[in-house]
């Protein structure tokens, strides 16, 4: 939204039909509203999908016209905290399911598998993540490959936001991180690795984890993976979060439960800093 509001003509083509998908927890932020207005002004033909958690928000209440579809999520997803948690997860899941709407029933087993993985993170690892969040650290780095880089971005934002900037965070792809950004790692850092379940991709990810472990002393290393524990020579991670439930060809859905790790770290680090999440 922020890019569209300031540089709409750079991103939007006037002569092409546009579908604008708006993610909005409240539906009231100036950027959410203005992005819709800019698109309507710049493009000759526009359709909208609003994915929002607030039935009383501007987007939900102003959605009039045949080219607007509003997907209103359950009231429980309308987070009351400073930082989005369940609203982020549910809006993303909604969009992914929408893209498969023509055969939505075939997605059921995949959704059930990631729900079980989310329960596993909360049920088995919450105490461990709380303990790590209580350690004294000043920097946090989240790494992910492909679409998981977006989850790393959301995780880094949660930890930085909920500690009011007391913990400065960074995110990157595994390969991108080793070219310069790795310089931020010091003895007051925690590193969280969001591993791919693709063996080809994971070879590169393991290599970076091994390199960092050999060259850096850090407060904690957390490895997050699906299916089974990962053994890396010379690496003794403080915690491995293993989500046990896999679903054949789960594809893009697999990444969703990973974000809960960053959300929990942010929540408990906030409490550890004497703040109110």
HUPEMO-V968026 format. One record per pair of residues at least 12 apart in sequence whose ideal C-beta (glycine too) atoms are under 10 Angstrom apart, sorted by sequence separation. I is the first residue (numbers start at 1). J is the second residue. D is the distance in Angstrom with one decimal. If there is no record, write none. Layout:
I	J	D
I	J	D
This chain:
24	36	9.5
36	48	6.5
50	62	9.2
60	72	6.0
74	86	9.4
77	89	8.2
78	90	9.8
142	154	8.7
143	155	9.8
156	168	9.5
157	169	7.4
170	182	9.7
172	184	9.7
193	205	6.7
209	221	7.5
223	235	8.1
228	240	9.8
230	242	8.4
245	257	9.1
22	35	6.8
50	63	5.9
59	72	9.8
73	86	9.2
77	90	4.5
97	110	9.6
142	155	4.5
143	156	9.7
156	169	3.9
193	206	9.2
224	237	10.0
229	242	5.6
22	36	6.3
36	50	8.3
49	63	9.9
73	87	7.5
76	90	8.8
77	91	7.7
96	110	9.5
97	111	7.5
141	155	10.0
142	156	4.7
155	169	8.1
156	170	6.2
157	171	8.2
170	184	5.6
177	191	9.5
195	209	8.6
209	223	7.1
221	235	7.3
223	237	4.7
228	242	6.6
243	257	5.7
263	277	10.0
20	35	7.3
48	63	7.6
55	70	9.4
57	72	9.4
96	111	9.4
140	155	8.5
141	156	7.6
142	157	9.3
156	171	4.1
169	184	9.5
170	185	9.2
193	208	8.0
221	236	8.2
222	237	6.6
223	238	9.1
224	239	8.9
225	240	6.9
226	241	9.6
227	242	7.4
243	258	8.0
4	20	8.3
20	36	6.8
74	90	7.7
77	93	10.0
140	156	6.6
142	158	9.4
153	169	9.7
155	171	7.1
156	172	9.2
168	184	8.5
177	193	9.9
193	209	5.7
221	237	4.6
222	238	6.4
223	239	7.4
224	240	7.7
225	241	7.3
226	242	7.5
227	243	7.6
228	244	8.3
241	257	9.4
22	39	9.2
48	65	8.4
55	72	5.7
73	90	5.3
77	94	9.3
142	159	7.9
152	169	9.7
153	170	9.8
154	171	8.4
191	208	9.8
206	223	9.6
220	237	8.4
221	238	5.6
222	239	4.8
223	240	4.8
224	241	4.5
225	242	5.8
226	243	4.7
227	244	7.2
241	258	8.6
243	260	9.5
4	22	10.0
20	38	9.5
32	50	8.9
47	65	9.4
49	67	9.9
50	68	6.9
51	69	9.3
52	70	7.0
53	71	10.0
54	72	8.2
55	73	9.4
73	91	6.8
93	111	7.7
140	158	9.7
141	159	9.9
152	170	9.2
153	171	4.7
191	209	8.2
205	223	9.3
220	238	4.3
221	239	7.9
222	240	7.7
223	241	7.2
224	242	8.2
225	243	7.3
226	244	8.0
227	245	8.6
228	246	9.4
243	261	9.6
1	20	9.9
20	39	4.9
46	65	10.0
47	66	9.0
48	67	6.6
49	68	7.8
50	69	7.2
51	70	8.4
52	71	7.4
53	72	7.8
54	73	8.8
140	159	4.9
152	171	4.1
153	172	9.0
170	189	9.3
174	193	7.7
193	212	9.0
213	232	7.8
214	233	10.0
219	238	8.4
220	239	7.3
221	240	9.4
222	241	6.7
223	242	8.7
224	243	7.7
226	245	8.0
227	246	5.2
241	260	9.1
19	39	9.8
20	40	8.9
32	52	8.6
47	67	4.3
48	68	4.6
49	69	4.9
50	70	4.6
51	71	4.9
52	72	6.3
53	73	4.8
55	75	7.5
71	91	8.8
73	93	9.4
139	159	9.9
140	160	7.2
151	171	8.9
152	172	7.2
169	189	9.7
174	194	9.2
205	225	9.6
213	233	9.6
214	234	6.1
218	238	9.1
226	246	6.1
241	261	5.8
1	22	7.5
18	39	6.2
46	67	6.8
47	68	7.3
48	69	7.1
49	70	7.9
50	71	6.8
51	72	8.7
52	73	7.0
53	74	8.0
54	75	8.7
57	78	8.8
73	94	6.5
93	114	8.2
139	160	9.8
150	171	8.9
152	173	8.1
167	188	9.5
168	189	9.7
169	190	9.4
171	192	9.4
174	195	8.9
191	212	6.6
209	230	8.6
213	234	5.9
214	235	8.6
226	247	9.8
1	23	8.7
18	40	9.5
36	58	9.3
45	67	8.5
46	68	9.4
47	69	7.9
48	70	8.5
49	71	6.8
50	72	8.3
51	73	7.2
53	75	7.8
56	78	9.3
93	115	9.8
137	159	9.8
149	171	7.0
152	174	9.5
167	189	9.5
174	196	8.7
191	213	9.1
210	232	5.5
213	235	4.6
239	261	9.4
1	24	8.5
12	35	9.9
20	43	8.5
27	50	7.1
36	59	7.2
53	76	8.8
54	77	9.2
55	78	8.4
71	94	5.8
140	163	8.8
149	172	7.2
167	190	8.4
169	192	9.6
171	194	9.5
189	212	9.7
202	225	8.4
209	232	5.7
210	233	6.7
211	234	9.7
212	235	8.7
213	236	7.8
241	264	9.7
11	35	9.9
18	42	8.6
27	51	9.6
28	52	9.6
33	57	9.4
53	77	4.5
54	78	5.2
71	95	8.7
149	173	4.9
206	230	7.1
210	234	5.9
211	235	9.9
213	237	8.4
226	250	8.6
5	30	8.1
6	31	9.4
18	43	4.6
27	52	4.4
32	57	8.5
33	58	5.5
52	77	9.5
53	78	4.1
89	114	9.8
138	163	9.6
148	173	8.5
149	174	8.7
152	177	9.6
191	216	8.4
205	230	9.0
206	231	9.3
207	232	9.0
209	234	9.4
210	235	5.8
5	31	5.5
8	34	9.3
12	38	7.6
17	43	7.8
18	44	8.9
19	45	9.8
20	46	6.4
21	47	9.7
22	48	6.6
23	49	9.6
24	50	6.7
25	51	9.7
26	52	7.6
27	53	7.9
28	54	7.3
32	58	7.7
33	59	7.1
36	62	8.6
52	78	8.8
53	79	7.5
71	97	9.8
133	159	8.4
137	163	9.9
148	174	9.2
175	201	9.7
178	204	9.4
182	208	8.3
206	232	5.1
209	235	5.6
2	29	9.9
4	31	8.2
5	32	9.4
8	35	8.0
11	38	9.4
12	39	6.2
14	41	9.8
16	43	7.5
17	44	8.1
18	45	6.8
19	46	7.9
20	47	7.5
21	48	7.8
22	49	7.1
23	50	8.7
24	51	7.2
25	52	7.1
26	53	7.3
27	54	5.1
32	59	6.3
36	63	9.8
40	67	10.0
71	98	7.3
140	167	5.3
141	168	9.9
142	169	7.0
143	170	9.1
144	171	7.4
145	172	10.0
146	173	7.8
149	176	8.2
174	201	8.3
185	212	6.5
189	216	7.8
191	218	5.8
205	232	9.4
206	233	9.0
227	254	9.8
1	29	7.6
2	30	10.0
3	31	9.5
5	33	9.4
6	34	9.5
11	39	9.4
14	42	5.8
15	43	8.6
16	44	8.7
17	45	4.3
18	46	4.9
19	47	5.1
20	48	5.3
21	49	4.7
22	50	5.1
23	51	5.3
24	52	4.5
25	53	4.9
26	54	4.8
27	55	8.9
28	56	8.7
29	57	9.1
30	58	9.6
138	166	7.4
139	167	6.7
140	168	7.6
141	169	7.0
142	170	7.6
143	171	7.2
144	172	8.4
145	173	5.6
146	174	9.9
149	177	9.9
174	202	9.3
189	217	9.2
190	218	6.5
191	219	8.8
192	220	8.7
193	221	7.3
194	222	9.3
195	223	6.3
197	225	7.4
202	230	7.6
209	237	8.1
226	254	6.1
1	30	9.0
2	31	5.4
5	34	4.7
8	37	9.5
9	38	8.9
12	41	9.6
13	42	8.6
14	43	5.7
15	44	7.0
16	45	7.9
17	46	7.6
18	47	7.3
19	48	7.6
20	49	7.5
21	50	8.2
22	51	6.8
23	52	7.8
24	53	7.7
25	54	6.7
27	56	8.3
28	57	5.0
29	58	8.8
33	62	8.3
69	98	9.1
89	118	8.2
133	162	9.8
137	166	9.7
138	167	6.2
139	168	5.6
140	169	4.2
141	170	5.0
142	171	4.7
143	172	5.9
144	173	6.8
145	174	5.4
175	204	5.9
178	207	8.7
182	211	8.4
187	216	7.9
188	217	9.8
189	218	4.8
190	219	5.1
191	220	7.4
192	221	8.0
193	222	7.0
194	223	8.7
195	224	6.4
196	225	8.7
197	226	5.0
206	235	8.3
226	255	9.3
1	31	3.9
4	34	8.1
5	35	5.6
8	38	4.2
12	42	5.0
13	43	7.4
14	44	6.1
15	45	9.2
17	47	7.5
18	48	9.1
19	49	6.9
20	50	9.2
21	51	6.8
22	52	7.6
23	53	9.5
24	54	7.6
26	56	8.8
27	57	2.6
28	58	5.1
29	59	9.5
133	163	9.2
137	167	6.5
138	168	6.8
139	169	7.1
140	170	7.5
141	171	7.3
142	172	8.1
143	173	6.9
144	174	7.4
145	175	7.6
174	204	5.7
175	205	8.8
178	208	5.5
182	212	7.0
185	215	8.6
186	216	7.6
187	217	4.9
188	218	8.1
189	219	6.2
190	220	4.4
191	221	5.0
192	222	4.6
193	223	4.9
194	224	5.1
195	225	4.4
196	226	9.0
197	227	6.3
202	232	10.0
1	32	5.6
4	35	4.4
7	38	9.6
8	39	7.2
11	42	9.2
12	43	5.7
13	44	9.7
14	45	9.5
26	57	5.0
27	58	5.3
28	59	7.9
53	84	8.9
139	170	7.5
140	171	9.2
141	172	7.6
143	174	5.1
145	176	9.4
159	190	8.7
173	204	9.3
174	205	4.6
177	208	6.6
185	216	5.0
186	217	8.4
187	218	6.6
188	219	6.4
189	220	8.5
190	221	7.5
191	222	7.1
192	223	8.1
193	224	6.7
194	225	8.4
195	226	7.9
197	228	9.9
226	257	8.3
1	33	8.9
2	34	9.4
3	35	8.7
4	36	9.0
5	37	8.8
6	38	9.2
25	57	8.3
26	58	8.4
27	59	3.6
28	60	9.6
36	68	9.3
143	175	9.4
173	205	9.4
174	206	9.1
175	207	9.3
176	208	9.9
185	217	9.3
186	218	7.8
187	219	7.3
189	221	9.5
190	222	7.0
191	223	9.1
192	224	6.9
193	225	8.5
195	227	9.9
226	258	8.4
1	34	7.4
2	35	8.2
4	37	9.8
5	38	6.1
8	41	8.0
9	42	6.3
24	57	6.6
26	59	8.7
27	60	5.3
28	61	9.9
53	86	8.5
54	87	9.1
143	176	8.6
144	177	9.9
159	192	8.7
174	207	8.2
175	208	7.5
178	211	6.9
182	215	8.8
185	218	6.5
186	219	9.5
224	257	8.9
225	258	9.2
1	35	4.1
4	38	5.6
8	42	5.4
12	46	9.0
24	58	8.6
26	60	9.5
27	61	8.0
53	87	4.8
133	167	9.4
143	177	5.4
174	208	4.8
178	212	8.4
182	216	8.4
224	258	5.6
1	36	8.8
4	39	6.9
8	43	9.2
24	59	5.3
27	62	8.7
52	87	9.0
53	88	9.8
142	177	9.7
143	178	9.6
173	208	9.6
174	209	8.2
177	212	8.7
195	230	6.4
224	259	10.0
24	60	8.5
27	63	9.3
51	87	9.9
141	177	7.3
156	192	8.7
224	260	9.5
1	38	9.3
22	59	6.3
53	90	7.3
155	192	6.7
193	230	9.1
224	261	5.3
4	42	9.1
53	91	7.1
143	181	9.6
224	262	9.3
51	90	8.8
52	91	7.9
143	182	9.9
155	194	7.5
193	232	9.8
222	261	7.1
51	91	5.0
141	181	8.2
152	192	7.9
222	262	9.9
51	92	8.9
53	94	9.9
141	182	8.6
152	193	9.2
51	93	9.9
52	94	9.8
152	194	5.7
193	235	9.7
27	70	9.3
51	94	5.3
141	184	6.7
151	194	6.0
222	265	8.1
51	95	6.1
140	184	9.9
141	185	6.6
193	237	8.2
27	72	9.5
49	94	9.7
139	184	6.2
148	193	9.9
149	194	8.6
195	240	9.6
220	265	9.9
22	68	10.0
49	95	8.3
139	185	7.5
148	194	4.9
191	237	9.1
195	241	9.9
197	243	9.7
51	98	8.0
139	186	6.7
148	195	8.1
191	238	9.6
192	239	9.4
193	240	9.7
194	241	9.5
19	67	9.3
20	68	9.9
21	69	9.6
22	70	9.7
25	73	9.1
138	186	8.3
139	187	9.7
141	189	6.3
142	190	9.5
143	191	7.4
144	192	9.2
145	193	10.0
148	196	6.3
190	238	8.5
49	98	7.4
137	186	9.7
138	187	9.7
139	188	5.9
140	189	6.9
141	190	7.5
142	191	8.1
143	192	7.3
144	193	8.1
145	194	8.1
147	196	9.3
148	197	9.7
192	241	9.2
197	246	7.6
19	69	9.8
21	71	9.6
137	187	9.2
138	188	4.3
139	189	4.1
140	190	5.2
141	191	5.0
142	192	4.8
143	193	5.4
144	194	4.1
145	195	8.3
146	196	6.8
27	78	9.8
137	188	5.4
138	189	7.5
139	190	7.4
140	191	7.9
141	192	7.0
142	193	8.2
143	194	6.6
144	195	8.4
145	196	5.1
25	77	8.0
26	78	7.4
136	188	7.5
137	189	6.2
138	190	9.4
139	191	9.1
140	192	7.0
141	193	9.0
142	194	6.7
143	195	9.1
144	196	7.9
146	198	8.3
25	78	6.6
26	79	9.2
135	188	9.8
137	190	4.9
145	198	8.2
148	201	9.0
197	250	8.5
25	79	6.3
137	191	10.0
135	190	7.4
146	201	7.0
145	201	5.1
198	254	9.9
133	190	8.7
145	202	8.4
148	205	9.5
197	254	6.2
26	84	9.7
92	150	8.9
132	190	6.8
196	254	8.8
197	255	9.5
25	84	5.5
92	151	9.1
145	204	7.3
196	255	9.1
132	192	9.3
145	205	6.3
23	84	9.7
25	86	9.6
26	87	8.8
144	205	8.8
194	255	7.8
25	87	4.2
92	154	8.8
143	205	7.6
24	87	9.2
25	88	7.9
88	151	9.8
129	192	9.8
145	208	9.9
195	258	9.0
23	87	8.9
194	258	5.1
23	88	8.4
25	90	9.6
89	154	9.1
143	208	7.2
194	259	9.0
25	91	7.4
88	154	6.2
143	209	8.6
192	258	9.5
24	91	8.1
194	261	7.7
23	91	4.8
194	262	8.6
22	91	9.9
23	92	7.8
85	154	9.7
88	157	9.4
143	212	9.4
155	224	9.5
192	261	6.7
21	91	9.9
84	154	8.6
88	158	8.7
192	262	7.0
23	94	8.9
83	154	9.8
141	212	9.1
23	95	7.4
84	157	9.0
85	158	7.4
151	224	9.5
192	265	7.3
21	95	6.6
83	157	7.6
84	158	8.3
83	158	5.5
190	265	8.0
82	158	10.0
83	159	9.5
148	224	9.4
21	98	8.4
83	160	9.6
84	161	9.2
85	162	9.6
141	218	9.0
21	99	10.0
83	161	4.8
82	161	6.7
83	162	5.4
139	218	8.9
140	219	9.4
190	269	9.3
82	162	6.8
139	219	8.8
140	220	9.6
142	222	9.4
144	224	9.2
81	162	8.3
137	218	8.2
138	219	8.8
82	164	9.0
137	219	4.2
140	222	10.0
142	224	9.6
136	219	7.2
137	220	7.2
135	219	5.3
135	220	6.2
132	219	8.2
133	220	9.4
132	220	5.0
131	220	9.4
132	221	9.6
132	222	6.6
171	262	9.4
129	222	7.8
169	262	9.2
128	222	8.7
169	265	9.9
125	222	9.4
169	266	9.3
167	265	9.2
125	224	9.2
167	266	8.8
162	262	9.9
158	259	8.1
162	263	8.8
163	265	9.6
167	269	6.2
121	224	8.5
135	238	9.0
152	255	9.8
155	258	7.8
158	261	9.7
159	262	6.3
162	265	8.7
163	266	7.2
166	269	8.2
167	270	9.5
147	251	9.6
148	252	10.0
151	255	5.1
154	258	9.4
155	259	6.2
158	262	4.9
159	263	9.0
162	266	3.9
166	270	9.2
147	252	6.1
150	255	7.9
151	256	8.0
154	259	5.5
155	260	9.3
157	262	8.2
158	263	5.3
159	264	9.9
161	266	6.9
162	267	6.3
167	272	9.9
132	238	6.4
146	252	9.5
148	254	8.7
149	255	9.8
151	257	9.5
152	258	8.6
155	261	6.7
156	262	7.1
158	264	8.9
159	265	5.4
160	266	8.0
162	268	9.0
163	269	5.1
164	270	7.9
166	272	9.6
167	273	8.1
131	238	9.2
132	239	6.3
147	254	9.1
148	255	5.2
151	258	5.0
152	259	9.2
155	262	2.5
158	265	7.3
159	266	4.4
162	269	6.5
163	270	5.8
166	273	5.4
131	239	8.6
147	255	5.7
151	259	5.1
154	262	6.5
155	263	7.5
158	266	3.6
159	267	9.4
162	270	3.9
163	271	9.9
166	274	9.8
117	226	6.9
146	255	8.7
150	259	9.4
151	260	10.0
153	262	9.5
154	263	8.5
155	264	9.9
157	266	8.4
158	267	8.0
159	268	9.9
160	269	9.6
161	270	8.8
162	271	9.0
163	272	8.3
164	273	7.2
166	275	8.4
117	227	9.9
128	238	8.5
129	239	7.3
148	258	6.8
151	261	9.1
152	262	7.9
155	265	7.5
156	266	9.3
159	269	6.0
163	273	5.3
164	274	10.0
128	239	5.1
144	255	7.9
148	259	9.8
151	262	7.6
155	266	7.8
158	269	9.2
159	270	8.8
162	273	8.6
164	275	6.0
114	226	9.4
128	240	9.5
129	241	7.7
158	270	9.3
163	275	6.9
113	226	9.3
128	241	7.8
162	275	7.1
125	239	7.2
144	258	7.7
162	276	9.8
163	277	9.8
125	240	9.1
162	277	5.6
125	241	4.9
142	258	9.6
161	277	9.7
124	241	8.2
125	242	8.7
124	242	8.5
125	243	9.3
124	243	9.3
142	261	8.9
158	277	9.8
121	241	6.2
124	244	8.8
142	262	6.4
120	241	8.5
121	242	9.6
120	242	8.1
121	243	6.5
140	262	8.9
120	243	5.5
142	265	9.2
117	241	9.8
119	243	9.6
120	244	5.9
117	242	9.5
118	243	8.3
120	245	7.1
140	265	7.5
117	243	3.7
119	245	9.0
140	266	9.1
116	243	8.3
117	244	7.2
118	245	9.6
116	244	7.7
117	245	5.1
114	243	8.4
116	245	4.2
117	246	8.7
140	269	8.3
113	243	9.1
115	245	8.6
116	246	9.9
117	247	9.4
113	244	9.7
114	245	7.7
116	247	9.2
129	260	9.1
133	264	7.5
113	245	4.6
114	246	9.9
129	261	6.6
132	264	9.6
133	265	5.1
137	269	8.5
112	245	8.3
113	246	6.5
114	247	7.6
117	250	9.6
129	262	9.5
132	265	7.0
133	266	8.0
113	247	3.6
126	260	9.2
129	263	9.5
130	264	7.3
133	267	7.7
134	268	6.7
135	269	9.1
112	247	7.5
113	248	9.1
122	257	9.4
125	260	9.0
129	264	4.5
130	265	8.8
133	268	3.6
134	269	7.8
110	246	9.9
111	247	8.6
114	250	7.0
117	253	9.7
121	257	5.8
125	261	7.7
128	264	9.5
129	265	5.7
132	268	8.2
133	269	4.2
136	272	8.8
110	247	4.7
113	250	6.0
117	254	8.3
120	257	7.9
121	258	8.5
127	264	10.0
129	266	10.0
130	267	8.5
131	268	8.4
132	269	8.9
133	270	8.4
134	271	8.4
135	272	8.3
109	247	5.3
110	248	8.5
118	256	7.5
119	257	8.8
121	259	9.6
122	260	6.8
126	264	6.0
129	267	8.9
130	268	4.3
133	271	7.9
134	272	4.7
108	247	9.8
109	248	7.9
110	249	7.8
111	250	9.2
114	253	5.2
117	256	8.3
118	257	4.4
121	260	4.7
125	264	7.9
129	268	6.5
130	269	9.3
133	272	5.8
134	273	9.8
107	247	9.6
109	249	9.8
110	250	4.6
113	253	7.7
114	254	6.9
117	257	4.1
118	258	9.7
120	260	9.7
121	261	6.4
129	269	9.5
133	273	9.4
109	250	8.4
110	251	7.3
113	254	8.4
114	255	8.8
115	256	9.2
116	257	8.8
117	258	8.7
118	259	9.3
119	260	9.8
126	267	9.6
127	268	9.7
130	271	8.4
110	252	9.3
111	253	6.8
114	256	5.2
115	257	8.3
118	260	5.9
121	263	9.4
122	264	7.8
126	268	8.5
130	272	8.6
107	250	9.4
110	253	4.8
114	257	5.4
117	260	8.8
121	264	7.5
107	251	9.6
110	254	8.4
113	257	9.3
114	258	9.7
111	256	9.3
107	253	7.7
100	251	9.5
100	252	9.6
99	252	8.8
100	253	9.6
96	251	8.9
96	252	5.8
97	253	8.7
96	253	6.3
96	255	9.5
92	252	9.6
93	253	7.7
96	256	8.0
92	253	9.8
92	255	8.9
93	256	6.0
92	256	6.6
90	256	9.6
89	256	6.2
92	259	8.2
88	256	9.8
89	257	8.5
89	259	6.0
88	259	6.9
89	260	7.6
85	259	8.4
86	260	9.7
89	263	8.2
85	260	8.4
88	263	8.3
85	262	9.5
86	263	8.7
85	263	4.8
84	263	9.1
85	264	9.3
83	263	8.0
85	266	8.4
85	267	7.9
83	266	6.6
82	266	9.8
83	267	8.6
81	266	10.0
81	267	8.5
83	270	8.6
82	270	8.5
81	270	9.3
85	277	9.1
82	275	9.0
82	276	8.5
83	277	7.3
81	276	9.0
82	277	6.6
81	277	5.4
